[in-house]
Each structure stands twice: as C-alpha cells, then as structure tokens.
Amino acid sequence: MRYWGAILASALLALPLAATAQPVSGLYVSGGIGADLPQNTYFTPSTPVAGATRLKTEDNLGFMGLGAVGYGLGNGFRFEIEGDFARNGVRNLQPPFAATTSGTEHTYGVMVNALYDFDVGSPWIYPYLGAGAGYQWSHFDNVTVTQLGGPYTLSTNATAGAFAWQAIAGVSVPIARVPGLSFTAEYRFIETLGGPTYGALETPVGGGPAVFTDLKLHNQFDHIFLIGLRYAFNTPRPPAPAPTPVAQQAPAPAPSRSYLVFFDWDKASLTDRARQIIREAADNSRRVQYTSIMVNGYTDTSGTPQYNMGLSIRRARAVEGELVRDGVPQNVIAIRGYGETHLLVPTGPGVREPQNRRVEIIIQ
C-alpha cells in the first residue's frame, strides 16, 4: 500500500507536464488499488436456519487491488489478462435478527479483458471502455453468526468459485516525464454468478451435536473504484532537442533525400508497403553522411483540425518507431506533425484524399 501510494503521488506531481501519444501500441502492464462496494448477497441453506430458507449477508466497504499484462494494437483496441484480489468484512447475516456477526470475505480471480481507448482530440486525457470475463473465487474466512440469547452459532470457513464478468469505464492521463506511463482512474461493475455452495456448521449454544448445512450462494454484485498506473513499453521517446549551432562557416549542405509513407484513412498503423519504404530509408541512411532525419506527419482534411494534428503526430511517431527498429539512432530523428496543412493534393475541407494521408522522411 505504501509503495503504491508513493508511485501514485509521483504520478500526480507530473500530471501538469503530461502530453504523450496514445493509444497504446504493443506490450503494457498496469495496476490499481481502490475501494470495493459490494451489494447485499443472498444464500439459500440446504436446511432452514432459525426457520429461514433465505439468508442475506451485508458486507463492509472493502479494499481491492489488481494487476494486468496486456497488448495494444495501436488503433485504440487492447487486450489484457488481469488478476485481482478484494477483502471485505462481513457486517451482518440475516435472519436471524439480534445476532452478532464476525469474519471476512476474500475474493480473488482471473479476468480476460477487451478495451478501447477513445481519442477525443486532447493530448491530456483519454477515456476508455471495456468488458471482461473470467473466474472468481470467494473465501469466507471464519464467518460466524451467533444469535443473542438464541439456540445456535452458525459458522463457515470455506472457498468456492464461479464464472464472472465485468464492465469497465475509465480515463488515462499520460505523464510526459516518463514516456509510456499513464495515470488511470476507473469504475468497474463485477457480477459473479451464483451456484457455488459453502459448507457451514450449526452448533447449539448450550451444547449438543453440531449440524452441517450447505449454503448456496446467489449472484454477487460489486462496484469497484480504482486509481492506478499503466506503462506501455513500446512508446517512442520525444525527439532530442536540436544541437546548438556553432559559430563557424558551415559546409555546403548535402542534397536531401525524401521518402513518402502513406496511411489508410483515420489510421496510424503501418502497412507492409509502408514498412518496406521505411526499411529502404533506414538502409540508405547508412550509406550517406547526414546531419538529421526529419519525420513529418500529415493528414487529409476530413476530421477537425485539432484531431488531425494529433493524428499526424501519431503517424510520425509510428514511422519513427519503425526507423529505430530498423537500426536508425533515435537521437538523430526529429518528428513534427502538421495536421491538415501542407496538402500534397489541394482539396476543400472534409475531403478524404489518400495522397494527403502521409508521412515524409527527409534525410539531410
């Protein structure tokens, strides 16, 4: 808890400088901590308890933590495997009324999630929605209810599991000081299906033989509120600042070479042909002397100017990442996004023109 608190505090201090590219592309890890607010859960005993054929548990507000490993496709979609753990104190078990209740409920499980990050035209915040399914186990740790002045004590210390699903809504805020790191805040609704049974022991207060009974659990519903961090490993670092020019007579500049990489509409992902062109540019850069490699991103005029500016930067970052993978030093690459300006084919607003959806690689 203290370790996570220190990480989250550092992330919050860095938020004013946050502005990195999303959505996630490649491998990432994430984690979160927060509160678990369970709804009342019902049991059906195999034999009546204090004359009741239906029991209700009331849990306290509890703690939940989780971690996940996932992969982003670069187009907003990402998929992950999650492990989670929650702990809640059992406040009451009714009926019978006028009883004392003690014990805790531990819930843990594994989920497979699919999520989508929305690009709303802002570099500061990215909403996301998702859903998942998996298996959750519940362990009732020494849950005991004793009827005051009554004839018995009912206790259980059992574990059982069932299929579960969840809905996820959240936002992520990139942290520029650590490229790839984002602060997250989210809400989850989890339903664990009913059916598992828990063995319980009914012991007479005044002595006598104990009676075993089975408690069949109904559907469980939990409302989860989490804050956390996510780190994407494949996020390109921002371009290094240009070196300070030296006051001397510069030699005549070498002729520049340029390469055009084209993109599908509203996409920043690379096609096989695009990777072939980038590899050719990377190979040629090793055969000539150069001072810098410019990677300039552009869009057509469909979409808003603000959205197109972000899209052009994402396209430039995608090309930069591929150049680095092809062996080009990252510190010689400078990326720029120009949005829908500098059209290769002049058009009016709102026109989908393939020649304008491009990134230009200039080797100088």
JOZI-V343020 format. One record per run of one state. SS is the DSSP state (h for helix, s for strand, l for the rest). FROM is the first residue (numbers start at 1). TO is the last residue. If there is no record, write none. Layout:
BEGIN
ss = <SS SS>
from = <FROM FROM>
to = <TO TO>
END
This chain:
BEGIN
ss = <l h l s l s l s l s l s l s l s l s l s l s l s l s l s l s l s l s l h l s l h l h s l h l s l>
from = <1 2 18 25 39 41 46 49 50 52 53 55 60 62 74 77 95 99 118 126 148 152 157 159 175 181 193 197 205 211 218 220 233 257 263 272 286 293 298 305 326 330 333 338 354 357 358 364>
to = <1 17 24 38 40 45 48 49 51 52 54 59 61 73 76 94 98 117 125 147 151 156 158 174 180 192 196 204 210 217 219 232 256 262 271 285 292 297 304 325 329 332 337 353 356 357 363 364>
END
